[in-house]
Amino acid sequence: MRVWISGLAVLADGMAGWEPARAILRGEAAWQPTPCALPPPATLAPNERRRTSPIVRLAMTVAGEACAAAGCDPAKVHNVFGSSNGDGMVVNTILQALADPTAGVSPTQFHNSVHNAAAGYWTIGSQSHQPVACFGGYDWSWGFSLLQAAAEAVVEEKTVLLCVYDMTMPQPLAQKRPTQGTFGVGLVLSPHPVPHAPAVLDMEYGPEGAADTALTLPDAQTTAALRALCHDNPAARCLPLLAAIAQGGMHEIRVAGDVGHVAIKVTPC
């Protein structure tokens, strides 16, 4: 499968956008894990905006910035949203309330606890009636979501927005599912060449097992720190691909799955 990246966005601790992330991945700036700001979604009405949780704001920010970078109408693209944990903070709060006979569950929190909450808010804000697929694949959510988005772009001949995101899991749920940091990435994939694409991806699924391609950056200290982030936050497993795009040149990337892997050839445009 061949797709062109027509838009790209990143929001993470220490990466307040694609350009700062690009500089870090090229070795032009140091990475400091400063907590990132999560702006309220301007596309939602005030009452809906107040209901959004931090992870919904994260997803909507990168989705909107990716579409803006691509110059596409958010209401017209197909959508793939991926997250390993969904809204872990809300789920954790609900479980604590259920364990306390005197506590109640907030209707808003219950509403936000479903895995596709971010995608739902996105379609409301963008006034989209296009298809949306939502994936949760444990540590392999990034690879499976990317594979789905590329396949949909090629088979349906449609522009597809891919949005993958995860945030720190609070205690005590983190004892069973440790996740650290804030990381969100948005890609707009086109089945046809676009004039401003930074890279084209040739992708195929392989049934045999394979490890993720290790992130390698010019600076050894940054490499070690961001490899740890890839381990701690499933959405950050996109970093080897983002580094290949940022650094230019041709690269071959493997993304592991629980069964098989995704092989990606990255070619600059």
N, C-alpha and C positions, 0 to 999 in steps of 0.2 A: 504494500500500500504506500502511496506517495501523497503527502500533504504539505502545503506551504503554511508557515506561521505568518499570519497577517497582523497579529496583535499579541502583545506579551505584557504581563503585569506581575509584580511581586510586592507583597507586603509581609514583613517578618520582623522579628526583633533584630535591630541593627541594619535593616534593609527597608527604608521607607520609600520604596518604589523601584522600578526596573533599573533606572540609571545608577542610583547608588549601589544596587546589587551587582550590576555589570562591572562597575569599577572595582568592587571587592573581588569578584570572580576573575578579573583580569590581573589582579595583583597590584592595582593602582591605589588601593585604599585598604586600611586595616579594618577588620570586622570587630565591632564592639556590640555585645548583645543588649543594646539599649531597648527597653520595652517600646513597642511601636504604638502610635495612636490609632484608634479605631473610630473613624468619624461616623456619625449617624447618617444613614442613607437618605440623601436629599430627595430621592425619587419617591419616597413613601410619604403618605399623609401623616400629619403630626401624631395622631393617635396610634397609627401603626408603627411609626418610628419609635415611639416610647416603648413598645413591646419588644423591640429587637434586642437580642442578647449579643454579647461581644463576638461570638463566633459567626452570627448572622451578619454583623457589620463587617467582619473580616472578609467573608465570602462575597458580599455585595460590593465591597470596595474593589477587590481584584477583578471581579467580573466586569464591573463598570469601566475600570481603567483599561482592561484588555480590549473591550469593544471600542472605547475611544481611540486607543492606539491603532486599531484596525480600520477605523473610520466606518464601522458598520452600525446598522440600526439594531439595538438590542432586542427589539420586538420581532425581528425577522430571522434570527439565527436559531438553529437547534441548540440544545443545551445538555451538557453532561456535568453533573456535580458529584464529587467524590470526597469522602471523609472516612477515616478509620473509625473515629469515635463519635461523630456527630457532636451534639452539645453536651459534653461530659459534665460541665459545671451544673447544668440544669438537671440532668439525670441524677447526679450525685445528691443534689439538694432534695429531689423528690424521694429518693431512696431513704435519705435521713429522716424525712418527714413521715414516711410510711413506718419507719422503725420506732417512731415516737407517738404513742397513743394520744398525746395532747396536741400534736401539731396537725396542721391542715396543708393540703397541696394547693398552691396557687393555680387558678385556671390558666393564667398566662404562661406559667412555667410548664404546665402540662401540654399546652399548645405548642410550646417551643421544643418539647422533648423528642418529637418525632424526627427521624433521620433526615427527612426531606424538608425540614422547616426553612433552611436557607434558600433552597430552590423555590419554595413557595413564595417567600417574600420577594425573591428576585423577579419572578414572573408577574407578581402584583406591581412592583415598582416599574418594570419595563413594559407593562401592559402586553405581555407576550402570550400568545396562544399556540406557540410552537412546542414540539415534543421536548420533554425533559426526562433524562435518565439519571437516577441517583444510585451511587455505588458505595458500599461499605465492605472492604475486603481486608480487614485487619492490617498487617504491615504492608500488604501488597495493593492497597487502594489506589496509589498513584499509577502504577503500571496498568492495572485493569481499566481504570478510568481513561487513561490515554489511549489504550487499545480500542475501547468502545468509541471514543470520540473520533479517532482516525477512521475506523471502519464505517461509522455513520456518515462521515464526510464523503468518503469514496463511494459507498454503495448508494446513498441517497443523493449524491452530488449537491450537497448543501454545505454552507458554512456552519461550523459547529463551535460553540463556546465551551471550553473545558475549564472547570473551576475546581481546584482541590485544596483542602484546608484542614488544619487540625490545631488544637490549642492544648495548653497544659491541663492535665487531668488532676482535679483536687483530691485531697485525702477525704475519706479512707478508700475511695474507689481506685486511686492511684496505686494502692498496694497490689491490686490485681491487674491493672492496666496502666503501667507507668508511661506517661507521655509528658514531655517538657517543651516549653517554648511556644511561640506563636508563629505559624507559617501558613501563608496562602499564596497560591499561584494561579494565574489565569492565562490561558492561551486561546487564541482564535485560529482555528485550522480551516484552510480552504482547500478544496479538491483541485483547484486550478491555480496557475501562477498568478501572483499579485505583484505589482511593481515595487512595493516597499518591504517585501518579506526579508527578514534577516537570514532565514535558513529554510531549507526544504528537508523534510524527514522521510526517509524510506524505511518502512517498518514491516516486520513480519513476526509471527508467533512461532516459537519453537517448543515442541512438547517436552524436550529434555530439560532437566534442572540446570540452572546457572546462577551464579552469584551476581549481585549488583556490581556494575562497574564502579570501582572506587573513585571518589572525588579526588582530583589532583590539581592543585593550584600552584602558582609561582612561589608563594610564601608557605613554608612548612608549618608555621604556627597557625596560620589561618586554615590551612588544610586540615590539621588535627582538630581544630575547634569545630569546623563545619562538618567534618566526618562524624563527630559526636552528635551534632544536631540531626544529621541524617538518621542516626541510630535512635535518637530520642523522640523524634517527631516524624510520623510516617509521611506527611505531606512534603517534608524537606528532602525526601528521596528523589525529588526532581532535580536537585542541585547538580548532579553530574551532567544532565542534559543542558541545564541553564549555563553551566560553565563552558560547555562545548560551543554553545551559541555565542556567548560573550567573547570567548577567545578567538573565534573564527577558525578557518581551516576545516578539514574533514576529520570527523571523529566517528568511532563506532562505540555505541553504548548498549549495555545490557541492563534490563530491568527485571529483577527476579519476581516470580509469582509463586504461590503455594504449589501450583502444578505448572511446569513449563516456565517460559520466560519470553520477554519481548526484546527483539534485537532492533536497534535503531541506527541507521546511518545518517549522520548529520552533515549536510553540505551547505556552505554559505552561498547566498544568492548574490 
